[in-house]
């Protein structure tokens, strides 16, 4: 089941389920947000899918109409942006099948590895522990709060000080913290984690700077477990809408050096991230980037991330922020 959040023409909020090969959205009655639906599911100890199915109404709207009118919302949000954490893990994916042998050879000599490759090797060696055991912790980063999340069709704005605005096609898991402080995974969505790879390449200690910016998510929330093998396509479309770069990308545990459970443990082991009522968007990483192929995305071009299991593709146009100098006031 694929859930979407949308605004009605009168600006009121609704949620619905994608039907008819993603051509229509059948509206759900009684819940104006996925957050409210999740609260009810937790309180009644039922699954989101069961609750959504029971609440399906008779009305449907055309997905294309909602999308073209800019009425899609991210598949999960919080009324207070400060109570939504956007985070992620990197160096978690094995890359394409063609590159795996080469990657394993690269990490064979521990004495010559960079810190990044050492971290990748740690994941290969200890990222998939036996059930009940704790594996090695991954690279982790903070990206922002709910104010940085953009929906399908909205622009991704590159900061004026950034050296690059590049896509990162990823799977993100979406969570809500229950009243008891326990994390509840609501499902998964495709996302564009959007980073500054040029800044990061200057020095890996600049990773935090490269991540603090917008990202996009959706358009749909996939309920249930993440398939073990996820295959999609990442594209760059020029200003005329013509594809000028595309490459398949892989995700799911079959293509990762960590289990989802291990990544989740090392995020939610911190009490800060188990505050009742909070929302979490946690990106799982990628191994496919257009910048690796020498692509620089220009303002007005479009990122497209397409994974059939997640419904319609995620599309966002690149914009560049005008110069803004912060004014510091001394008190």
N, C-alpha and C positions, 0 to 999 in steps of 0.2 A: 504494500500500500504506500502511495506517495501523497503526503499532505502538503498543501500550499497555504500561505497566508496572503490575503489581498485586501485592498481597499475597494469599497463600493463607490459608485459615482458620487454619492453624497458624503464620501470620506469616512463613513463608518467602516469598521473592520469586520472581516469574515474569514473563516477557514473552510477548506474543502479538500476533496479527494480527486486526483486526476483520473479520468476515465476515457474510454473510447480512443485508445492509443494516444493519450495526452491531448486530445482535441478539446475536451471539455473538463470543467471543474464542477463536480457535484457538491453543493454547499452543505455544510454541517450546521445543524440547528443547536442553539443553546450555548454555544461557546464562540467568543469573538477572537480568541487567540489560541495558539498551540500551548502557550504557557498555562492558560486557564484549563485547557483540556488535560494537560499533564498533571496539574494540581488535583483535578477530579479523579484521574486514574490512580494516582498515588493514594488519595484518601479512601478510595473504594477498593484498592488492591486488585485492580484489573489492568490489562494491557492497554496501551494507547490504541492499538488496532481494534480491539474489542469495543472500546468506548466510542471510537470514531465511527465504527460500523453501525453501532446502535443509534447514533445521533444523526445519521445521514438523512437529509431532507429530500424534498421533491424537486427543488430548484437547481438548475445548472446554468453556468455561464461559459462562454467560449474562451478557452485559454488564450487564443491569439488576440482577442479583443482586449482582455485584461493586460496582456503583455504590451501590446502596441500603445495603450493609453497610459503606460507607466504606473500601473496600479498593483504590481507585484511587490510583496514585502519579503524580507529574509524569512526563512522557514522557522526561525525561533528568535524571539527578542524579549527584552524586559522593559517594563514601563520606565524604569530608571536606568539609563545607560551605565551608571557607575556600578550596578549590580550584575553586569555581564562581563566576564573575563574572556578575552581572546588570547589564546596561547598556542604553542605548537612544539613539535619535536622534529629534529632534522637528522640526517645521516641514518635514516631508517629503512631505505629502499635499496634493493639489489640492482636495479637498472634493468635494461632489456636482457633477454636471454642471450643475445649475441655478446654482450659485454660482461657477463658474469665471470667467465673464466679469466678474462683479463683483470677484472677487479680483484679476484682472489689472489692472483699472482702479485698484484701491486701491494697487497697487505701482508705478504709472506715474510718480509724482512722487517721486523719490528724496529730495528735500530735506525732505519732510514725513513720512517714514516713521519709525516706531519701530524700535528695534534688532531686535525680533522680525520685523517685516515686511521689514527690510533683509536679514535672514538668509534669510527665505523667498524673496525675490527672487533672492538669490545662487544658491539652489538651482534656481530656474526658469531662470536664465541659464547655469549651469555645472554642474548636478548630473548631467547625462547626457552625459558625454564620449564621444568616439569610442572604439572598441575599442582598448585599449593606452594610451590617454591617462589622465591623472589629473584628475578633476574637483574642484570646490570642496568643501571639507570642510563637513560638516553640523554643526548643533548636536548636542552629545553630552552624555550624563549618566551618572553611576554611580548605580545603584539599591541595590545590596547584594550579599551573597554568597548561597550556596545556602540559608542558613537562612530567607530571606524568601519562598521559593517555596512556594506552596500548590497542592495538587492539586484537581481537580474535586470539588465537594462539601464542601470545607473552608471554614471562615469566613475572610473577609478582615477583619483587625482594624485599625481606625483608631486611631492613637496618641492618648493622652489629651490631648496638647497640640495636636493637629491642628484646623484650622478647617473641614475638609471631608473626606469620604471619597467620592471620585467615581471612576467607572469610566473606563477608556480601552481600548476594544476594538481590539486590534492583532494583527498577525502578528509572531511572534518566530522568528528563526532560531536553531538549536541547533548548537553546534560542539564538537568535541574537538580538542585539540592533540596531534599525533602525536609520537613519540619524536624525530623530526627537527626539531621546532619548527614544523612547518607546520600551519596550521589546516585541519581537515576539517569541511565542513558536512554534518551528518547529515540535516537536513531542516528542516521548519517546523511550527509549532504555533500555534493561536490562543491569545491570552492577554488577561488583564485587567491592564493595567499599574498601575492604581490609584494615584491621586495626590491631592494637596491643592490644588485649583484656587483656592480662596479665598486661601490663603497666597501662591501664585504670582502672583496678580493684584495683590497689594499692591505688589510690585516684582519685576521679572523676575530680579533677582539673588537672589531667594529660591527660584529653581528647584531648587537642590540640596536645600533643606529639604523641598520639596514632593514630592520623589521618593524619599527615604530611608524606605521602608516596604515592606510586603508586596506581592506580586503573585501572580497565579495563572496556570496554564499547563495546556494540554491540553484534553481528556483524551488526545488521540492525536498522534503524530508522523507527519506526512505526508512520505514519502520522495520523493526526486526534486526537480525544479525547482518553484518557486512559479509557479502560473498567472499570466499577465500581467494578468488581470482577476479580482479576488476580490471577491465581493459577499456580505455577510452582514447580520445583524440584531442590534442591540444593544437589550436590554430591561431595564427595572426592574420587578420584581414586588413587590407589597405583601406584607404578612405573611400574607395569605390566599391568596397565589399568583396573584393577579389582575394582569395587565399594566396598569401605570399610565403607562408611557412606553415607546415603542419608536421606533427610527429605523434605516433601512438605513445601512450604512457600506461604503466601498469601499477596496480596497487592491490590491496588485500594481503592477507597474511602469507599467501604462497609466494609473494614477491617482496616480502619485508624481512628484515633481520631482527625484528622484535614482534612479539605477540601484542595484540590490542590490550589484553589483560595486563601485560607488563608496563605498557605505556600509561595505562590508566592508573595502575598502582602508584607509579612514581610521580604522577600529577596530584592525585587526591590523597597522598600520604601527608600532605601539609594541611594542618587545621584551617589555615586561611582560606583554602579552596573548598571547605565543607561548611560554609555559612548558610544556614537555612534560607531558602528563597532565591539564592543566586542562580544565575545561568552561566554555563561554560560552553564556549566554542573552542574545540581543541583540534588543530590541524595535525595530520599524521606524517607529513613530508612527501617528497617526490624525488624522482631521479631524472626527470625530463624538463629541460629548460631551453628556450629558444636562444638565450644568450650564449650557450655553449656552442651553438652553430654560427655565432657571429652576428646574430640578429639584434638590432636596436629598434625598439618599438617607437614610432613617432606619434606625436599628438594627433588625435583624431582617428587613429587606427583602433581596431577592435580585437580584444582577446575573446576566444571562444573555447570553452571546455565542454566536451560532449561525451557523455557516458550513458548508454541506452538504459541501463538499469535505474538511473536516477531521473528519468523523464527528459523534458526538453533541455537543450544545451544552455549553459550559462554564458551570457555575452555582456561584456562591459567595454566601453570606449575609454581610451586613455586621454586624460586632460592633464594640464600642467598648471600648478598653482602660481599665481602672480607673486612677485617678491613681497614678502612681509617680514619686517624686522620687529622682533618683540621689544616692547618698551618696558624696562625694568624700573620700578618705582621704589625708592628708598623711604622707609618710614622712620 
